[in-house]
Amino acid sequence: MKFRSKKRSAIGLDVGSRIIKAAQLAWGEGRYRIEALALLPRTETGDAFKQEEVRQLKRTLQRQGFQGAKVVLAVRDQELLRASIELPPGVTGAPVAQMARMELSRMHRLDPDAFEMMSWEMPLKDQGTSVNRMIAVGCAHEVAEAHLEEFERGRMDVVALDVRSAAAARACAALTVPMPAITAILDLGWSSTTLLLAGGNSIIYERVLESPSLRVLADMLCKRFNILDKTACQVIDAVGFSATEQVDDLDQKSIEVVRQMLVQHTGKMVEELKVPFAYADHQLSAEGIQRLLLIGGGATIPGFAQHLESSLEIEVKQAAPGDVMENSPEIQTKVDNPAMMVAVGLAMFSGV
């Protein structure tokens, strides 16, 4: 069936410290289709995004089939204001949003008019109580203006700043289990790992794990084998939990060492996950967590999904753009990368 595209979305930009993920969608016949995807190394690593890097990014995206200069960005997690609020029985509508704003103001010692905010009620009640809760996140105006200024100078138009966790949940919505069961989403980034719990299309819990990130694991491999950071990442992706043959310059003994380091690394993660999983099972939903979706660069480690499934005794699946929507034939080779999911969710923000 031919897809008749009506309009391109803004470009969703998931800017990491090392890599930029970009996605653009089209809307037609009541559904989305992915029109362009790109995974680009940063010209300057780090959190700051400079004007010249924006200009170079714009040129690169145009060469790779993206259209227009409108973008949706995710605010970095460390820049967000957060609050979880208990709601008195019967309180709904505008008073709820005002309560959330005042709580964010109090917690972060900011003027109530000094930030933008989004909030939503948790779709699940605490078991055995009538208490409802809401989650609120905000971004200070001075933080938002810094992002907008650099992109404006680079001649790109930021039409929205979004929350990374919301973008991830939006992109994964088609793969979540029906309420009242809960779907967990594990975002395995380079510098951090974030657990999200989703009830329907809403985030009901979020936690940045304290267990070591992929960057820590790569650093350990660099020291152990005297290799470069880039090579360490290639070794992780090649060996994983399932490689049985020689990988590049690694013999079988070295492969087993790498695999053991991976097992120890993920073991800490598994133990940390058991706490919020138990909380969800006992406090949020009688049906508990029934599926775990893996996104982010670390989701593609060979055998990782199967390892987590065995350790946590729960269904575990990778989630990639090709799993949730159609795509242009020109990008068929790019749609199976779970690292692109947040960028796709950002592109969905504006609804084209």
Phi and psi in degrees as a GROMACS rama.xvg file:
@    title "Ramachandran Plot"
@    xaxis  label "Phi"
@    yaxis  label "Psi"
@TYPE xy
-75.8257  136.529  LYS-2
-93.527  119.981  PHE-3
-97.7554  100.719  ARG-4
-75.2151  136.576  SER-5
-99.5388  -40.8616  LYS-6
-159.967  143.075  LYS-7
-83.7752  146.297  ARG-8
-79.2015  170.814  SER-9
-64.4057  160.882  ALA-10
-84.3879  121.835  ILE-11
-81.0607  122.854  GLY-12
-117.581  113.829  LEU-13
-102.024  99.0552  ASP-14
-94.97  110.629  VAL-15
-97.2682  178.627  GLY-16
-72.6796  -21.229  SER-17
-120.281  -30.5413  ARG-18
-136.873  144.332  ILE-19
-106.711  128.923  ILE-20
-108.94  131.365  LYS-21
-129.522  142.643  ALA-22
-144.198  142.862  ALA-23
-136.201  136.091  GLN-24
-114.513  166.556  LEU-25
-127.292  151.372  ALA-26
-117.684  130.563  TRP-27
-168.105  145.16  GLY-28
55.203  35.5495  GLU-29
76.6408  17.631  GLY-30
-151.58  162.815  ARG-31
-88.9293  154.832  TYR-32
-138.966  140.128  ARG-33
-79.476  123.804  ILE-34
-102.106  -30.259  GLU-35
-152.376  138.577  ALA-36
-137.091  144.177  LEU-37
-151.254  141.047  ALA-38
-123.4  111.687  LEU-39
-123.902  131.914  LEU-40
-68.4693  142.728  PRO-41
-67.3014  140.273  ARG-42
-75.3595  -27.5223  THR-43
-133.444  116.41  GLU-44
-74.1041  152.296  THR-45
127.349  -179.173  GLY-46
-80.4908  -39.4584  ASP-47
-66.3814  145.583  ALA-48
-122.811  113.283  PHE-49
-90.9966  159.794  LYS-50
-56.9222  -46.0425  GLN-51
-66.2342  -33.5257  GLU-52
-66.6693  -35.5128  GLU-53
-63.1873  -45.1714  VAL-54
-63.2135  -41.8604  ARG-55
-66.0939  -39.6588  GLN-56
-59.6069  -44.2853  LEU-57
-58.8247  -44.887  LYS-58
-64.3241  -41.8829  ARG-59
-65.005  -42.0477  THR-60
-63.9498  -39.5883  LEU-61
-62.0308  -39.4081  GLN-62
-67.5504  -23.9544  ARG-63
-99.581  17.7021  GLN-64
95.864  3.10989  GLY-65
-77.6552  148.793  PHE-66
-120.621  141.242  GLN-67
81.7055  177.744  GLY-68
-126.209  13.3962  ALA-69
-86.2057  133.072  LYS-70
-133.561  154.884  VAL-71
-117.395  126.156  VAL-72
-109.112  154.387  LEU-73
-98.3844  130.304  ALA-74
-69.7212  135.883  VAL-75
-62.5495  143.356  ARG-76
-55.0163  -38.835  ASP-77
-70.7496  -11.7381  GLN-78
-96.1974  -5.55886  GLU-79
-83.1264  147.29  LEU-80
-98.0896  133.715  LEU-81
-132.065  149.813  ARG-82
-157.585  143.526  ALA-83
-116.037  126.289  SER-84
-125.843  134.428  ILE-85
-84.1459  133.725  GLU-86
-101.746  131.437  LEU-87
-62.7057  148.874  PRO-88
-56.3911  135.189  PRO-89
85.6601  -5.73253  GLY-90
-85.085  123.485  VAL-91
-142.523  172.619  THR-92
72.3179  -146.352  GLY-93
-57.1108  -38.8668  ALA-94
-58.8327  -31.1924  PRO-95
-64.6974  -47.7863  VAL-96
-62.4556  -37.9515  ALA-97
-66.7829  -39.9117  GLN-98
-60.2484  -41.8872  MET-99
-64.0301  -43.2477  ALA-100
-63.4218  -42.4433  ARG-101
-67.9631  -34.6592  MET-102
-68.795  -42.9287  GLU-103
-61.2454  -41.0504  LEU-104
-60.772  -44.2899  SER-105
-67.6316  -46.1005  ARG-106
-65.8113  -36.9151  MET-107
-106.667  7.34323  HIS-108
53.3797  50.7412  ARG-109
-123.792  153.379  LEU-110
-63.1872  140.418  ASP-111
-58.0435  -22.7225  PRO-112
-97.0066  9.42543  ASP-113
-94.9033  7.78706  ALA-114
-151.277  157.612  PHE-115
-95.5008  152.749  GLU-116
-144.9  146.613  MET-117
-129.652  148.279  MET-118
-149.365  156.749  SER-119
-154.219  149.868  TRP-120
-81.3125  141.377  GLU-121
-67.8899  130.752  MET-122
-73.2739  -10.7312  PRO-123
-116.371  135.593  LEU-124
-86.3644  155.727  LYS-125
-61.9911  133.393  ASP-126
-63.8026  136.473  GLN-127
80.9629  4.35768  GLY-128
-133.853  168.399  THR-129
-102.609  10.9221  SER-130
-76.8655  129.766  VAL-131
-103.676  152.433  ASN-132
-128.668  156.089  ARG-133
-130.747  156.197  MET-134
-114.843  135.178  ILE-135
-128.32  138.334  ALA-136
-132.477  146.237  VAL-137
-142.48  167.905  GLY-138
-138.28  124.431  CYS-139
-62.7004  144.457  ALA-140
-57.646  -38.5796  HIS-141
-66.5677  -32.9302  GLU-142
-69.9913  -46.6659  VAL-143
-61.2508  -42.2675  ALA-144
-64.9585  -32.7873  GLU-145
-63.9531  -42.1379  ALA-146
-64.7001  -46.9448  HIS-147
-62.3422  -39.6062  LEU-148
-64.0034  -46.4825  GLU-149
-63.8984  -40.9042  GLU-150
-72.2788  -35.4557  PHE-151
-64.0365  -41.6677  GLU-152
-65.1365  -31.0619  ARG-153
-84.8812  7.69319  GLY-154
64.8709  41.112  ARG-155
-125.789  145.081  MET-156
-107.355  110.56  ASP-157
-80.914  108.2  VAL-158
-88.1281  -16.6802  VAL-159
-162.957  147.728  ALA-160
-109.187  126.818  LEU-161
-116.644  170.875  ASP-162
-97.2209  129.864  VAL-163
-56.6025  -44.1923  ARG-164
-63.737  -37.6246  SER-165
-65.3245  -39.4835  ALA-166
-64.9282  -40.5775  ALA-167
-62.5958  -45.339  ALA-168
-64.9912  -38.4337  ALA-169
-62.8457  -44.6913  ARG-170
-68.3009  -32.4109  ALA-171
-90.8278  0.468954  CYS-172
-55.4923  -37.4549  ALA-173
-69.5868  -13.7371  ALA-174
-105.675  -0.438511  LEU-175
-80.6559  154.777  THR-176
-82.1797  153.179  VAL-177
-63.8231  146.159  PRO-178
-65.6546  152.88  MET-179
-87.1355  7.7142  PRO-180
-68.3609  159.49  ALA-181
-114.588  142.782  ILE-182
-110.237  129.806  THR-183
-95.2009  143.15  ALA-184
-125.37  123.002  ILE-185
-110.204  113.124  LEU-186
-97.0033  104.999  ASP-187
-96.4306  86.1546  LEU-188
-87.8252  177.687  GLY-189
-69.7604  -43.983  TRP-190
-99.724  -15.6854  SER-191
-157.821  161.027  SER-192
-123.444  127.682  THR-193
-119.867  133.038  THR-194
-102.281  129.907  LEU-195
-119.597  141.688  LEU-196
-116.037  127.933  LEU-197
-117.787  131.991  ALA-198
-109.999  106.481  GLY-199
65.9507  -127.683  GLY-200
-96.7056  6.62936  ASN-201
-108.694  139.6  SER-202
-77.4537  127.146  ILE-203
-114.046  -7.17036  ILE-204
-162.533  141.413  TYR-205
-145.788  137.726  GLU-206
-151.976  128.259  ARG-207
-84.3225  119.556  VAL-208
-70.5897  147.039  LEU-209
-87.0325  -15.0462  GLU-210
-63.802  152.892  SER-211
-57.1051  144.323  PRO-212
-83.5851  176.355  SER-213
-61.7224  -33.225  LEU-214
-62.5529  -39.7081  ARG-215
-64.3578  -43.2417  VAL-216
-62.2623  -43.3211  LEU-217
-62.4174  -40.1291  ALA-218
-62.4719  -39.2393  ASP-219
-64.106  -40.5322  MET-220
-67.238  -37.7257  LEU-221
-59.3016  -44.3781  CYS-222
-70.9425  -39.1064  LYS-223
-68.7617  -41.0156  ARG-224
-110.849  3.04831  PHE-225
55.875  53.624  ASN-226
-123.317  167.903  ILE-227
-80.6858  161.278  LEU-228
-55.7809  -46.6512  ASP-229
-60.9253  -40.9884  LYS-230
-65.738  -38.45  THR-231
-60.2156  -40.772  ALA-232
-64.2403  -39.9538  CYS-233
-64.7571  -37.7017  GLN-234
-64.9607  -44.059  VAL-235
-59.4553  -46.2405  ILE-236
-67.3544  -30.6041  ASP-237
-84.0084  -40.0484  ALA-238
-82.5748  -59.5432  VAL-239
55.0121  -145.175  GLY-240
-104.346  3.09116  PHE-241
-132.396  -4.32453  SER-242
-67.556  137.937  ALA-243
-122.438  -13.1791  THR-244
-110.623  171.465  GLU-245
-60.2658  138.403  GLN-246
-117.634  114.105  VAL-247
49.4201  -118.33  ASP-248
-96.2478  10.3353  ASP-249
-95.3768  128.79  LEU-250
-83.9445  -179.748  ASP-251
-62.2924  -37.4688  GLN-252
-63.3049  -42.7861  LYS-253
-66.4856  -37.7711  SER-254
-60.5138  -42.3812  ILE-255
-65.1619  -35.5203  GLU-256
-63.9356  -45.5186  VAL-257
-61.4486  -44.3224  VAL-258
-63.721  -38.8137  ARG-259
-64.7898  -38.3072  GLN-260
-63.933  -38.8619  MET-261
-64.1407  -43.646  LEU-262
-61.8178  -44.4495  VAL-263
-64.3321  -41.1537  GLN-264
-61.783  -49.2362  HIS-265
-75.303  -21.9326  THR-266
-60.1051  -41.4531  GLY-267
-63.9389  -38.8866  LYS-268
-64.4414  -44.2421  MET-269
-60.6816  -44.8801  VAL-270
-62.1583  -38.4636  GLU-271
-70.2834  -34.6191  GLU-272
-67.3503  -28.5463  LEU-273
-62.7212  -29.2346  LYS-274
-67.4428  -57.0279  VAL-275
-65.9159  -28.6686  PRO-276
-64.125  -42.6864  PHE-277
-65.8203  -39.6936  ALA-278
-60.1064  -44.7727  TYR-279
-62.9356  -41.5639  ALA-280
-65.2367  -35.242  ASP-281
-98.8807  -23.4632  HIS-282
-117.567  -25.4558  GLN-283
-103.965  -36.4274  LEU-284
-155.917  135.999  SER-285
-64.8871  -25.5159  ALA-286
-87.5872  -14.1771  GLU-287
65.1581  -163.916  GLY-288
-85.0561  125.311  ILE-289
-114.248  -10.8348  GLN-290
-151.534  142.852  ARG-291
-120.251  122.582  LEU-292
-102.848  134.247  LEU-293
-104.704  126.372  LEU-294
-131.708  173.292  ILE-295
91.9326  168.77  GLY-296
-60.6437  -31.8663  GLY-297
-77.0497  -8.59556  GLY-298
-69.3863  -19.3983  ALA-299
-91.6859  2.24124  THR-300
-57.962  124.823  ILE-301
-55.8291  128.52  PRO-302
79.6573  -0.351178  GLY-303
-67.1621  -43.5567  PHE-304
-60.8237  -43.4211  ALA-305
-66.034  -36.6522  GLN-306
-64.047  -45.4493  HIS-307
-66.3861  -38.7465  LEU-308
-60.6006  -41.4914  GLU-309
-70.0289  -39.6776  SER-310
-72.9703  -37.7927  SER-311
-99.2086  -10.5357  LEU-312
54.9496  53.5969  GLU-313
-149.693  154.225  ILE-314
-65.8076  129.209  GLU-315
-126.884  129.798  VAL-316
-136.793  143.898  LYS-317
-71.3597  148.004  GLN-318
-124.135  119.027  ALA-319
-128.372  160.575  ALA-320
-53.8341  -38.5041  PRO-321
-65.2139  -15.1197  GLY-322
-83.0366  -16.0043  ASP-323
-118.035  -15.2632  VAL-324
-160.319  164.326  MET-325
-66.9276  167.658  GLU-326
-145.383  156.144  ASN-327
-63.997  139.642  SER-328
-57.3961  -27.1273  PRO-329
-66.175  -19.487  GLU-330
-116.228  22.6197  ILE-331
-55.2497  -34.926  GLN-332
-77.28  -7.01521  THR-333
-105.916  -10.3245  LYS-334
-84.7243  -2.39874  VAL-335
-98.5702  14.7748  ASP-336
-97.9297  111.476  ASN-337
-62.6576  -18.3121  PRO-338
-65.8954  -16.4561  ALA-339
-90.0647  -2.61602  MET-340
-65.3698  -40.9484  MET-341
-65.7148  -40.2131  VAL-342
-60.0372  -40.8043  ALA-343
-63.6515  -43.2554  VAL-344
-62.2381  -37.0466  GLY-345
-65.6276  -41.358  LEU-346
-63.8291  -26.5848  ALA-347
-77.2429  -13.3961  MET-348
-57.3253  -49.7302  PHE-349
-80.9996  -7.98212  SER-350
65.75  16.2858  GLY-351
